[in-house]
Amino acid sequence: MGRGMNGQALLVGVGAIVLRDGLVLLGRRIGSHGAGTWALPGGHLEFGESVAECAAREVREEAGLELEAIGPGPYTSDVFASEGKHYITLFVVAQSSSGHPVVCEPDKCAGWQWFLWSALPQPLFQPLATLHASGFVPGQSAQQALVSFAAAEARDAEELAALRIDAMRESLERIGRFDPTRARERFLSGFAPADTRHIVVAGARVGFVVVKRQNSGLLLDHFYVRPTWQGRGIGSAVLARVFGRADAERLDIRVSALRGSASNRFYTRHGFERVEQSEFDNHYVRTCQNAP
């Protein structure tokens, strides 16, 4: 632990993302900073202890569970200004396949429960809130974890229209419907920056996605990855984020794909079901996985 001139403390904590059957273990904190919030099991890193050892010890001491397949996760930096504390929290991702979590420290935890990562309870303990807001999803591949979003602006319209044309060219040429002027005009006429996000990998804009609220669900209106960036798991990572939002809001997702396009296989592989077919397009729905 380090201390500043005014007594502020810099501390290193460890948070354990404990997974079982697609759910993550959280406890409601009591009796310490963050009381009333939901948090992962974890605690302070002790001298001479590895991060994995700390995570295993804390989970055993707090919830009576044993961890398996402990792997490194990201970290967060959070300042608790009112308490004069600055925490660097190192996360691990692990499995726990047996046993029931028990409250081993009743002065610190009111109880343990399992939750979907896409539908965590509120409020969250600050380090977990920071991690969740970053878009991190446990179990993603290293490539998927590098994918992030950036807000689009009105001035991006022409760039995105050109990207769409480039991504669709092969499929449209195959059926004799490639018309770049028409494709550009159609995109620009419905462009909504508030619903549009750039897909960013290692600082490079590699595609974009447009998700709109429509009736009682979400419409995946546009989703394109530059051809040179396809086949790297980026599309799956983006869908995971969209699915997380849909499940958290308990909404179905609709999407359409050009008949004969490889995107049809992509959507069905990720759980979409075809519900309608028109002259040129297939129409799909992905049902919410967090129904009440």
GUPAKE-119333 format. One record per residue: residue in one letter; z, y, x of N, C-alpha, C in turn. Coordinates in nm, 2 decimals, decimal comma, m for minus. Atoms other than C-alpha are relative to their C-alpha. Layout:
A  Z  Y  X  Z  Y  X  Z  Y  X;
...
This chain:
M  0,00  m0,12  0,08  0,00  0,00  0,00  0,00  0,12  0,09;
G  0,00  m0,12  m0,07  m0,09  0,34  0,13  0,05  0,12  m0,09;
R  m0,05  m0,11  0,07  0,07  0,67  0,03  m0,06  0,13  0,05;
G  0,05  m0,14  m0,04  m0,07  1,03  0,02  0,12  0,09  0,03;
M  m0,10  m0,09  m0,03  0,11  1,34  0,11  0,10  0,03  m0,11;
N  m0,08  m0,03  0,12  0,24  1,39  m0,24  0,06  m0,12  m0,07;
G  m0,07  0,12  0,05  0,37  1,04  m0,28  m0,10  m0,09  m0,08;
Q  0,10  0,09  0,07  0,05  0,90  m0,45  m0,02  m0,13  0,07;
A  0,01  0,13  m0,06  0,00  0,54  m0,39  m0,14  m0,06  m0,02;
L  0,12  0,07  0,01  m0,32  0,35  m0,31  0,03  m0,15  0,01;
L  m0,04  0,14  0,01  m0,29  m0,01  m0,42  m0,12  m0,09  m0,02;
V  0,10  0,09  0,02  m0,50  m0,32  m0,41  0,04  m0,11  m0,10;
G  m0,03  0,10  0,10  m0,50  m0,54  m0,72  m0,11  m0,11  m0,01;
V  0,10  0,11  0,02  m0,67  m0,87  m0,81  0,00  m0,03  m0,15;
G  0,02  0,04  0,14  m0,81  m0,95  m1,15  m0,08  m0,13  m0,01;
A  0,06  0,13  0,02  m0,90  m1,30  m1,26  m0,07  m0,01  m0,13;
I  0,08  0,02  0,12  m1,19  m1,34  m1,50  0,00  m0,15  m0,02;
V  m0,01  0,14  0,02  m1,09  m1,68  m1,63  m0,08  m0,04  m0,12;
L  0,09  0,04  0,10  m1,36  m1,86  m1,83  0,02  m0,14  m0,05;
R  0,00  0,13  0,06  m1,36  m2,15  m2,07  m0,08  0,00  m0,13;
D  0,09  0,01  0,12  m1,63  m2,25  m2,32  m0,06  0,13  m0,04;
G  0,06  m0,13  0,03  m1,79  m1,91  m2,29  0,09  0,11  m0,04;
L  m0,10  m0,10  0,04  m1,47  m1,72  m2,36  0,08  0,04  0,13;
V  m0,08  m0,05  m0,11  m1,25  m1,51  m2,13  0,14  0,03  m0,04;
L  m0,15  m0,01  0,03  m0,87  m1,50  m2,12  0,05  0,14  0,03;
L  m0,07  m0,13  m0,01  m0,69  m1,17  m2,19  0,14  m0,01  m0,05;
G  m0,13  m0,01  0,05  m0,33  m1,08  m2,24  0,03  0,15  m0,03;
R  m0,04  m0,13  0,04  m0,17  m0,78  m2,41  0,12  0,05  0,09;
R  m0,11  m0,05  m0,10  0,04  m0,58  m2,15  0,11  0,07  m0,07;
I  m0,12  m0,07  0,05  0,39  m0,47  m2,22  0,09  0,04  0,12;
G  m0,11  m0,03  m0,09  0,67  m0,30  m2,02  m0,05  0,05  0,14;
S  0,04  m0,06  m0,13  0,45  m0,15  m1,74  m0,11  0,10  m0,03;
H  0,11  m0,09  0,03  0,17  0,10  m1,69  m0,12  m0,08  m0,07;
G  0,10  0,07  0,08  m0,11  0,02  m1,93  0,06  m0,08  m0,12;
A  m0,07  0,08  0,11  0,14  m0,11  m2,20  m0,09  0,02  m0,12;
G  0,07  m0,01  0,12  m0,04  m0,19  m2,52  m0,15  m0,03  0,02;
T  0,14  0,03  m0,03  m0,38  m0,26  m2,35  m0,02  m0,15  0,03;
W  0,04  0,14  m0,03  m0,56  m0,59  m2,31  m0,05  m0,01  0,15;
A  0,04  0,01  m0,14  m0,60  m0,71  m1,95  m0,02  m0,14  0,04;
L  0,01  0,13  m0,07  m0,70  m1,00  m1,73  0,13  m0,03  0,07;
P  m0,11  0,04  m0,08  m0,44  m1,20  m1,56  m0,02  0,05  0,15;
G  0,02  m0,04  m0,13  m0,38  m1,07  m1,21  0,12  0,08  0,05;
G  m0,11  m0,08  m0,06  m0,16  m0,86  m0,98  m0,03  0,05  0,13;
H  0,02  m0,06  m0,13  m0,10  m0,71  m0,64  m0,04  m0,11  0,10;
L  0,04  0,08  m0,12  m0,26  m0,87  m0,33  0,12  0,00  0,10;
E  m0,11  0,00  m0,10  0,02  m0,98  m0,10  m0,05  m0,02  0,14;
F  0,04  0,00  m0,14  0,02  m0,96  0,28  m0,03  m0,14  0,04;
G  0,04  0,13  m0,05  m0,17  m1,25  0,44  m0,07  m0,09  m0,10;
E  0,06  0,08  0,11  m0,31  m1,37  0,11  m0,15  0,03  m0,02;
S  0,14  m0,03  0,03  m0,68  m1,42  0,03  m0,01  0,04  m0,15;
V  0,02  m0,04  0,14  m0,82  m1,28  m0,29  0,00  m0,12  m0,10;
A  0,00  0,12  0,08  m0,88  m1,63  m0,43  0,14  m0,06  m0,02;
E  m0,13  0,05  0,00  m0,53  m1,74  m0,34  0,09  0,09  m0,10;
C  m0,07  m0,09  0,08  m0,39  m1,43  m0,51  m0,03  m0,03  m0,15;
A  0,04  0,02  0,14  m0,59  m1,49  m0,83  0,06  m0,13  m0,05;
A  m0,06  0,13  0,05  m0,48  m1,86  m0,85  0,15  0,01  m0,02;
R  m0,14  m0,01  0,01  m0,12  m1,77  m0,79  0,04  0,08  m0,13;
E  m0,04  m0,08  0,11  m0,11  m1,49  m1,05  m0,03  m0,07  m0,13;
V  0,03  0,07  0,13  m0,28  m1,70  m1,32  0,10  m0,11  m0,02;
R  m0,10  0,10  0,01  m0,04  m1,98  m1,25  0,14  0,06  m0,05;
E  m0,13  m0,06  0,03  0,27  m1,75  m1,26  0,00  0,07  m0,14;
E  0,00  m0,08  0,13  0,15  m1,55  m1,57  m0,03  m0,09  m0,12;
A  0,05  0,08  0,12  m0,03  m1,81  m1,79  0,02  m0,15  0,01;
G  m0,02  0,14  m0,01  0,06  m2,15  m1,65  m0,13  m0,08  0,01;
L  0,13  0,07  m0,01  m0,31  m2,24  m1,59  m0,04  m0,02  0,15;
E  0,05  0,02  m0,13  m0,48  m2,38  m1,28  m0,15  0,04  0,00;
L  0,13  m0,05  m0,01  m0,81  m2,23  m1,17  m0,09  m0,10  0,08;
E  0,10  0,08  m0,07  m1,13  m2,41  m1,06  m0,12  0,09  0,03;
A  0,12  m0,07  m0,04  m1,45  m2,29  m0,89  0,01  0,15  0,00;
I  m0,03  m0,14  m0,02  m1,31  m1,95  m0,79  m0,11  0,06  0,08;
G  0,10  m0,07  m0,07  m1,59  m1,71  m0,69  0,02  0,15  0,00;
P  m0,02  m0,14  m0,01  m1,61  m1,35  m0,58  m0,07  0,08  m0,11;
G  0,06  m0,09  0,10  m1,68  m1,08  m0,84  m0,01  0,14  0,06;
P  0,01  m0,14  m0,05  m1,72  m0,70  m0,82  0,14  0,06  0,02;
Y  m0,13  m0,07  m0,01  m1,45  m0,44  m0,77  m0,01  0,13  m0,08;
T  m0,01  m0,13  0,07  m1,34  m0,12  m0,95  0,09  0,09  0,07;
S  m0,09  m0,10  m0,05  m1,17  0,20  m0,84  0,05  0,09  m0,11;
D  m0,05  m0,07  0,11  m0,94  0,35  m1,09  0,13  0,08  0,04;
V  m0,11  m0,09  m0,03  m0,70  0,65  m1,07  0,09  0,01  m0,13;
F  m0,09  m0,02  0,11  m0,39  0,65  m1,29  0,08  0,13  0,04;
A  m0,05  m0,13  m0,05  m0,32  1,03  m1,24  0,14  0,02  m0,04;
S  m0,13  m0,03  0,05  m0,01  1,05  m1,45  0,11  m0,08  0,07;
E  m0,09  0,08  m0,08  0,15  0,78  m1,24  m0,01  0,01  0,15;
G  0,02  m0,02  m0,14  0,02  0,89  m0,91  m0,05  m0,12  0,07;
K  0,05  0,12  m0,06  m0,15  0,56  m0,85  m0,15  m0,01  0,00;
H  0,14  0,03  m0,02  m0,50  0,47  m0,73  m0,02  m0,15  0,03;
Y  0,02  0,14  m0,01  m0,60  0,11  m0,78  m0,14  m0,04  0,04;
I  0,12  0,07  m0,02  m0,88  m0,08  m0,61  0,02  m0,14  m0,05;
T  m0,02  0,13  0,05  m0,91  m0,39  m0,81  m0,12  m0,10  0,04;
L  0,09  0,10  m0,04  m1,09  m0,70  m0,67  0,00  m0,11  m0,10;
F  0,01  0,10  0,10  m1,22  m0,94  m0,93  m0,05  m0,13  0,05;
V  0,05  0,13  m0,03  m1,28  m1,31  m0,91  m0,05  m0,06  m0,14;
V  0,05  0,07  0,12  m1,47  m1,53  m1,16  0,04  m0,15  0,02;
A  m0,04  0,13  m0,02  m1,32  m1,87  m1,22  0,00  m0,08  m0,13;
Q  m0,01  0,08  0,11  m1,30  m2,16  m1,46  0,14  m0,06  m0,02;
S  m0,12  0,07  0,02  m1,00  m2,32  m1,62  m0,03  m0,10  m0,12;
S  0,05  0,10  0,09  m1,09  m2,64  m1,80  0,10  m0,07  m0,09;
S  m0,10  0,07  0,08  m0,76  m2,77  m1,93  0,13  0,08  m0,01;
G  m0,13  m0,06  0,02  m0,42  m2,67  m2,05  m0,01  0,12  m0,10;
H  m0,01  m0,12  0,09  m0,31  m2,39  m2,29  0,08  0,11  0,07;
P  m0,08  m0,11  m0,06  m0,21  m2,05  m2,17  0,13  0,03  m0,07;
V  m0,14  m0,02  0,05  0,16  m1,98  m2,21  0,05  0,13  0,06;
V  m0,05  m0,12  m0,05  0,35  m1,66  m2,17  0,12  m0,03  0,09;
C  m0,10  0,03  m0,10  0,54  m1,72  m1,85  0,08  0,12  0,04;
E  m0,08  m0,13  m0,04  0,65  m1,35  m1,80  0,00  0,08  m0,13;
P  0,00  m0,07  0,13  0,75  m1,23  m2,15  0,04  0,15  0,01;
D  m0,02  m0,14  m0,02  0,86  m0,90  m2,01  m0,12  0,08  0,04;
K  0,13  m0,07  m0,04  0,50  m0,82  m1,90  m0,12  m0,03  m0,10;
C  0,11  0,04  0,08  0,28  m1,00  m2,15  0,04  m0,04  m0,14;
A  m0,04  0,03  0,13  0,30  m1,02  m2,53  m0,07  m0,13  m0,05;
G  0,07  0,13  0,04  0,05  m1,32  m2,55  m0,14  0,00  0,05;
W  0,13  0,03  m0,06  m0,27  m1,47  m2,43  m0,10  m0,04  m0,11;
Q  0,10  0,05  0,10  m0,60  m1,51  m2,63  m0,13  0,00  0,08;
W  0,14  0,02  m0,05  m0,96  m1,61  m2,56  m0,10  0,09  m0,08;
F  0,09  m0,09  0,07  m1,24  m1,36  m2,64  m0,14  m0,02  0,06;
L  0,14  m0,02  m0,05  m1,62  m1,33  m2,61  0,00  0,12  0,09;
W  0,01  m0,12  m0,09  m1,70  m1,10  m2,32  m0,08  0,11  m0,07;
S  0,07  m0,10  0,07  m1,94  m0,92  m2,55  0,07  0,06  m0,12;
A  m0,08  m0,06  0,11  m1,67  m0,85  m2,80  0,15  0,00  0,03;
L  m0,14  m0,01  m0,05  m1,35  m0,77  m2,61  0,08  0,09  m0,10;
P  m0,09  m0,09  0,08  m1,05  m0,62  m2,80  0,02  0,13  0,06;
Q  m0,03  m0,14  m0,05  m0,95  m0,26  m2,77  0,15  0,03  m0,03;
P  0,06  m0,06  m0,13  m0,80  m0,08  m2,59  0,01  m0,10  0,12;
L  0,00  0,09  m0,12  m0,87  m0,24  m2,25  0,08  0,08  0,11;
F  m0,06  m0,05  m0,12  m0,66  m0,19  m1,94  m0,11  0,07  0,09;
Q  0,10  m0,08  m0,06  m0,84  0,07  m1,73  m0,09  m0,07  0,10;
P  0,10  0,07  m0,09  m0,98  m0,15  m1,45  m0,10  m0,09  m0,07;
L  0,08  0,09  0,08  m1,11  m0,40  m1,71  m0,10  0,09  m0,08;
A  0,09  m0,09  0,07  m1,26  m0,11  m1,91  m0,11  0,05  0,09;
T  0,09  m0,04  m0,10  m1,43  0,02  m1,60  m0,11  m0,11  0,03;
L  0,09  0,11  m0,03  m1,57  m0,32  m1,52  m0,10  m0,03  m0,12;
H  0,08  0,04  0,11  m1,69  m0,39  m1,87  m0,11  0,11  m0,03;
A  0,10  m0,11  0,02  m1,86  m0,05  m1,90  m0,11  0,00  0,10;
S  0,10  0,00  m0,11  m2,05  m0,11  m1,58  m0,12  m0,09  m0,04;
G  0,11  0,09  0,04  m2,26  m0,38  m1,76  0,01  m0,13  0,07;
F  m0,02  0,13  m0,07  m2,12  m0,66  m1,54  0,02  m0,11  m0,11;
V  m0,01  0,11  0,09  m2,15  m1,00  m1,72  0,04  m0,12  0,08;
P  m0,03  0,12  m0,08  m1,96  m1,30  m1,58  m0,10  m0,11  m0,01;
G  0,09  0,11  0,01  m2,18  m1,59  m1,49  m0,15  0,04  0,03;
Q  0,13  m0,04  m0,04  m2,49  m1,38  m1,41  m0,04  m0,04  0,14;
S  0,05  0,02  m0,13  m2,70  m1,46  m1,11  0,01  0,13  0,08;
A  m0,01  m0,12  m0,09  m2,69  m1,23  m0,81  m0,11  0,10  m0,04;
Q  0,11  m0,09  0,03  m3,03  m1,09  m0,91  0,03  0,07  m0,13;
Q  m0,03  m0,06  0,13  m2,92  m1,03  m1,27  0,11  0,11  0,01;
A  m0,11  m0,10  m0,02  m2,61  m0,85  m1,15  m0,05  0,13  0,05;
L  0,06  m0,12  m0,06  m2,83  m0,60  m0,97  m0,07  0,09  m0,11;
V  0,07  m0,08  0,10  m2,99  m0,48  m1,30  0,09  0,09  m0,07;
S  m0,08  m0,10  0,07  m2,87  m0,16  m1,45  m0,10  0,08  m0,08;
F  0,08  m0,09  0,08  m2,99  0,10  m1,70  0,02  0,14  0,04;
A  m0,01  m0,15  m0,02  m3,06  0,47  m1,67  m0,07  0,06  m0,13;
A  0,05  m0,06  0,12  m3,11  0,70  m1,97  m0,14  0,06  0,03;
A  0,13  m0,06  m0,01  m3,47  0,82  m2,04  0,01  0,14  m0,05;
E  0,01  m0,14  0,04  m3,57  1,18  m2,09  m0,14  0,02  m0,06;
A  0,13  m0,03  0,07  m3,85  1,34  m2,29  m0,12  0,01  0,10;
R  0,10  m0,01  m0,10  m4,04  1,41  m1,97  m0,05  m0,13  0,06;
D  0,04  0,13  m0,05  m4,06  1,04  m1,89  m0,11  m0,07  m0,09;
A  0,09  0,06  0,10  m4,30  0,97  m2,18  m0,13  m0,05  0,06;
E  0,13  0,04  m0,06  m4,62  0,96  m1,98  0,02  m0,11  0,09;
E  m0,03  0,11  m0,10  m4,47  0,74  m1,71  0,02  m0,13  m0,07;
L  m0,03  0,12  0,07  m4,35  0,49  m1,96  m0,12  m0,05  m0,08;
A  0,12  0,04  0,07  m4,67  0,49  m2,16  m0,09  m0,07  0,10;
A  0,09  0,06  m0,10  m4,86  0,41  m1,84  0,06  m0,14  0,04;
L  m0,06  0,13  m0,04  m4,61  0,13  m1,75  m0,03  m0,10  m0,11;
R  0,03  0,09  0,11  m4,66  m0,02  m2,10  m0,14  m0,05  0,00;
I  0,14  0,04  0,00  m5,03  m0,02  m2,07  m0,03  m0,10  0,12;
D  0,01  0,09  m0,11  m5,01  m0,19  m1,73  0,05  m0,13  m0,03;
A  m0,06  0,13  0,03  m4,78  m0,46  m1,85  m0,07  m0,07  m0,11;
M  0,07  0,06  0,11  m4,99  m0,53  m2,16  m0,14  m0,03  0,02;
R  0,14  0,00  m0,02  m5,33  m0,51  m2,01  m0,05  m0,15  0,00;
E  0,06  0,14  m0,01  m5,38  m0,89  m1,93  0,00  m0,06  m0,14;
S  0,00  0,07  0,13  m5,27  m1,01  m2,27  m0,10  0,06  m0,10;
L  0,09  m0,07  0,09  m5,47  m0,75  m2,46  m0,15  m0,03  0,04;
E  0,13  0,03  m0,04  m5,78  m0,81  m2,25  m0,04  m0,14  m0,04;
R  0,03  0,14  0,03  m5,76  m1,18  m2,32  m0,05  m0,01  m0,15;
I  0,05  0,01  0,14  m5,81  m1,12  m2,70  m0,09  0,12  m0,03;
G  0,10  m0,11  0,03  m6,05  m0,82  m2,66  0,06  0,12  m0,07;
R  m0,06  m0,11  0,08  m5,80  m0,56  m2,79  0,05  0,11  0,10;
F  m0,06  m0,10  m0,09  m5,73  m0,36  m2,47  m0,07  0,14  m0,02;
D  0,05  m0,14  0,02  m5,77  0,01  m2,55  0,11  0,10  0,05;
P  m0,11  m0,08  m0,06  m5,56  0,23  m2,31  0,03  0,13  m0,08;
T  m0,02  m0,13  0,07  m5,62  0,55  m2,51  0,09  m0,03  m0,13;
R  m0,07  0,03  0,12  m5,50  0,39  m2,83  0,15  m0,04  0,03;
A  m0,14  0,05  m0,04  m5,20  0,22  m2,66  0,09  0,12  0,04;
R  m0,08  m0,12  m0,04  m5,09  0,55  m2,51  0,04  0,08  m0,12;
E  m0,03  m0,08  0,12  m5,12  0,74  m2,84  0,11  m0,06  m0,09;
R  m0,09  0,07  0,09  m4,93  0,48  m3,03  0,14  0,01  0,06;
F  m0,13  m0,01  m0,06  m4,64  0,48  m2,78  0,05  0,14  m0,01;
L  m0,05  m0,14  0,00  m4,61  0,86  m2,75  0,04  0,04  m0,14;
S  m0,03  m0,04  0,14  m4,61  0,90  m3,13  0,14  m0,05  m0,04;
G  m0,13  0,05  0,04  m4,30  0,69  m3,16  0,11  0,01  0,11;
F  m0,10  0,00  m0,11  m4,12  0,77  m2,83  0,13  0,07  m0,04;
A  m0,13  m0,06  0,03  m3,75  0,83  m2,88  0,09  m0,02  0,12;
P  m0,08  0,01  m0,13  m3,57  0,91  m2,55  0,14  m0,06  m0,02;
A  m0,14  0,04  0,03  m3,22  0,85  m2,71  0,01  m0,16  m0,01;
D  m0,01  0,15  0,01  m3,31  0,48  m2,77  m0,06  m0,07  0,12;
T  0,08  0,05  m0,11  m3,49  0,43  m2,44  0,08  m0,01  0,13;
R  m0,07  0,01  m0,13  m3,34  0,30  m2,11  m0,10  m0,05  0,11;
H  0,07  0,05  m0,12  m3,51  0,26  m1,77  0,08  m0,12  0,05;
I  m0,06  0,12  m0,07  m3,45  m0,08  m1,61  0,00  0,02  0,15;
V  m0,01  m0,04  m0,14  m3,33  m0,02  m1,26  0,05  m0,12  0,08;
V  m0,05  0,10  m0,10  m3,30  m0,27  m0,97  m0,01  0,06  0,14;
A  0,00  m0,05  m0,14  m3,19  m0,16  m0,63  m0,05  0,14  0,01;
G  0,04  m0,14  0,00  m3,26  0,20  m0,72  m0,14  0,02  m0,05;
A  0,14  m0,01  0,04  m3,62  0,13  m0,83  m0,01  m0,02  m0,16;
R  0,03  0,01  0,14  m3,74  0,18  m1,19  m0,10  m0,11  m0,02;
V  0,10  0,12  0,00  m3,90  m0,16  m1,27  m0,04  m0,03  m0,14;
G  0,04  0,03  0,14  m3,94  m0,14  m1,65  0,08  0,09  m0,09;
F  m0,08  m0,08  0,10  m3,79  0,00  m1,97  0,02  m0,09  m0,12;
V  m0,03  0,07  0,12  m3,64  m0,12  m2,29  0,04  0,10  m0,11;
V  m0,03  m0,09  0,11  m3,62  0,05  m2,63  0,06  m0,08  m0,11;
V  m0,07  0,07  0,10  m3,36  m0,07  m2,88  0,04  0,10  m0,11;
K  m0,03  m0,10  0,11  m3,33  0,11  m3,22  0,08  m0,07  m0,11;
R  m0,06  0,05  0,12  m3,10  0,07  m3,52  m0,10  0,01  m0,11;
Q  0,10  0,01  0,11  m3,31  m0,04  m3,81  0,06  m0,08  m0,12;
N  m0,06  0,06  0,11  m3,17  m0,12  m4,15  0,14  m0,06  0,04;
S  m0,13  0,05  m0,03  m2,88  m0,36  m4,09  0,00  m0,08  0,13;
G  0,01  0,07  m0,13  m2,98  m0,47  m3,74  m0,05  0,08  0,11;
L  0,07  m0,06  m0,11  m3,14  m0,39  m3,41  m0,14  m0,04  0,01;
L  0,14  0,03  m0,02  m3,51  m0,36  m3,34  m0,02  0,02  0,15;
L  0,05  0,00  m0,14  m3,62  m0,45  m2,98  m0,14  0,05  m0,01;
D  0,13  m0,06  0,03  m3,91  m0,21  m3,01  m0,10  m0,01  0,11;
H  0,08  0,01  m0,12  m4,04  m0,21  m2,65  0,09  m0,06  0,11;
F  m0,07  0,06  m0,11  m3,95  m0,42  m2,35  m0,10  m0,04  0,10;
Y  0,10  0,03  m0,10  m4,16  m0,42  m2,04  0,06  0,01  0,14;
V  m0,03  0,00  m0,14  m4,11  m0,51  m1,68  m0,13  0,00  0,08;
R  0,13  m0,01  m0,08  m4,37  m0,42  m1,42  m0,04  m0,14  0,05;
P  0,05  0,13  m0,04  m4,59  m0,72  m1,34  0,05  m0,05  0,14;
T  m0,04  0,04  m0,14  m4,49  m0,72  m0,97  0,15  m0,03  0,01;
W  m0,14  0,03  0,00  m4,12  m0,75  m1,07  0,04  m0,12  m0,10;
Q  m0,02  0,11  0,10  m4,16  m1,03  m1,33  0,03  m0,13  0,08;
G  m0,03  0,13  m0,05  m4,03  m1,38  m1,27  0,12  0,00  0,10;
R  m0,12  m0,01  m0,08  m3,70  m1,27  m1,10  0,13  0,00  m0,08;
G  m0,12  0,00  0,08  m3,46  m1,30  m1,38  0,04  0,13  m0,06;
I  m0,03  m0,14  0,05  m3,47  m0,93  m1,47  0,00  0,00  m0,15;
G  0,01  0,00  0,15  m3,58  m0,99  m1,83  0,12  m0,07  m0,06;
S  m0,12  0,07  0,05  m3,30  m1,24  m1,89  0,13  0,09  0,01;
A  m0,11  m0,09  m0,02  m3,05  m0,99  m1,75  0,00  0,11  m0,10;
V  0,01  m0,10  0,10  m3,17  m0,72  m1,98  0,03  m0,05  m0,14;
L  m0,03  0,06  0,13  m3,16  m0,95  m2,28  0,15  m0,02  m0,02;
A  m0,14  0,03  0,01  m2,80  m1,04  m2,20  0,08  0,13  m0,04;
R  m0,07  m0,13  0,04  m2,70  m0,67  m2,22  m0,03  0,03  m0,15;
V  0,04  m0,03  0,14  m2,89  m0,63  m2,55  0,08  m0,09  m0,09;
F  m0,07  0,10  0,08  m2,73  m0,95  m2,69  0,15  0,04  m0,01;
G  m0,14  m0,04  0,00  m2,39  m0,82  m2,58  0,03  0,11  m0,10;
R  m0,02  m0,11  0,09  m2,43  m0,50  m2,78  m0,02  m0,05  m0,14;
A  0,02  0,05  0,14  m2,57  m0,69  m3,09  0,12  m0,08  m0,04;
D  m0,12  0,09  0,04  m2,28  m0,94  m3,09  0,12  0,09  m0,02;
A  m0,12  m0,08  0,01  m2,02  m0,67  m3,04  m0,01  0,08  m0,13;
E  0,02  m0,07  0,13  m2,17  m0,48  m3,34  m0,03  m0,09  m0,12;
R  0,03  0,10  0,10  m2,23  m0,80  m3,53  m0,14  0,03  m0,07;
L  0,13  m0,03  0,05  m2,60  m0,73  m3,57  m0,10  m0,10  0,04;
D  0,12  0,08  m0,04  m2,92  m0,94  m3,57  m0,10  0,08  0,08;
I  0,11  m0,07  m0,08  m3,21  m0,85  m3,34  m0,13  m0,05  m0,05;
R  0,14  0,04  0,04  m3,57  m0,84  m3,45  m0,09  0,05  0,12;
V  0,10  m0,04  m0,10  m3,87  m0,83  m3,21  m0,13  m0,06  m0,04;
S  0,13  0,05  0,03  m4,24  m0,88  m3,23  m0,07  m0,02  0,14;
A  0,07  0,04  m0,12  m4,47  m1,04  m2,97  m0,15  m0,03  m0,03;
L  0,15  0,02  0,01  m4,85  m1,04  m2,93  m0,03  m0,15  0,00;
R  0,03  0,14  0,00  m4,98  m1,38  m3,03  m0,08  m0,04  0,12;
G  0,07  0,05  m0,13  m5,09  m1,58  m2,72  0,07  0,06  0,12;
S  m0,06  m0,06  m0,11  m4,87  m1,37  m2,50  0,11  m0,09  0,06;
A  m0,11  0,08  m0,06  m4,62  m1,54  m2,25  0,13  0,05  m0,05;
S  m0,13  m0,05  0,05  m4,35  m1,32  m2,41  0,05  m0,09  m0,12;
N  m0,05  0,08  0,11  m4,34  m1,56  m2,71  0,09  m0,11  0,06;
R  m0,08  0,10  m0,06  m4,21  m1,84  m2,48  0,13  0,06  0,05;
F  m0,12  m0,06  m0,06  m3,97  m1,60  m2,32  0,11  0,03  m0,12;
Y  m0,10  m0,02  0,11  m3,81  m1,50  m2,66  0,05  m0,12  m0,06;
T  m0,05  0,13  0,06  m3,79  m1,85  m2,80  0,09  m0,07  0,09;
R  m0,09  0,06  m0,10  m3,63  m1,97  m2,48  0,14  0,07  0,00;
H  m0,13  m0,07  0,00  m3,36  m1,70  m2,53  0,06  0,00  m0,14;
G  m0,07  0,01  0,12  m3,27  m1,80  m2,88  m0,06  0,07  m0,12;
F  0,06  m0,07  0,11  m3,51  m1,60  m3,10  m0,08  m0,11  m0,08;
E  0,07  0,09  0,09  m3,66  m1,78  m3,40  m0,11  0,07  m0,07;
R  0,12  m0,07  0,06  m4,01  m1,70  m3,54  0,02  m0,01  m0,16;
V  m0,02  0,00  0,14  m3,98  m1,59  m3,90  m0,12  0,05  m0,08;
E  0,12  m0,05  0,06  m4,32  m1,44  m3,97  m0,11  0,00  0,10;
Q  0,11  m0,02  m0,09  m4,67  m1,43  m3,83  m0,11  0,08  m0,07;
S  0,10  m0,09  0,05  m4,93  m1,16  m3,88  m0,13  m0,03  0,08;
E  0,13  0,02  m0,06  m5,29  m1,13  m3,77  0,00  0,00  0,15;
F  0,00  m0,01  m0,15  m5,21  m1,03  m3,41  0,14  m0,03  0,06;
D  m0,13  0,01  m0,05  m4,83  m1,07  m3,38  0,08  m0,11  m0,06;
N  m0,11  0,09  0,05  m4,54  m1,32  m3,41  0,12  0,09  m0,01;
H  m0,12  m0,08  0,02  m4,22  m1,18  m3,55  0,12  m0,09  0,01;
Y  m0,12  0,08  m0,03  m3,88  m1,31  m3,44  0,13  0,07  m0,03;
V  m0,14  m0,05  0,02  m3,51  m1,28  m3,52  0,10  m0,08  0,09;
R  m0,11  0,07  m0,07  m3,21  m1,36  m3,30  0,12  0,04  m0,08;
T  m0,11  m0,02  0,08  m2,91  m1,41  m3,52  0,13  0,03  0,08;
C  m0,13  m0,04  m0,07  m2,57  m1,25  m3,42  0,08  m0,12  0,02;
Q  m0,08  0,12  m0,04  m2,35  m1,50  m3,24  0,15  0,03  m0,01;
N  m0,14  m0,04  0,01  m2,03  m1,32  m3,33  0,03  0,03  m0,15;
A  m0,02  m0,03  0,14  m2,04  m1,34  m3,71  0,14  m0,02  m0,04;
P  m0,14  0,01  0,04  m1,71  m1,29  m3,89  0,03  m0,13  m0,07;
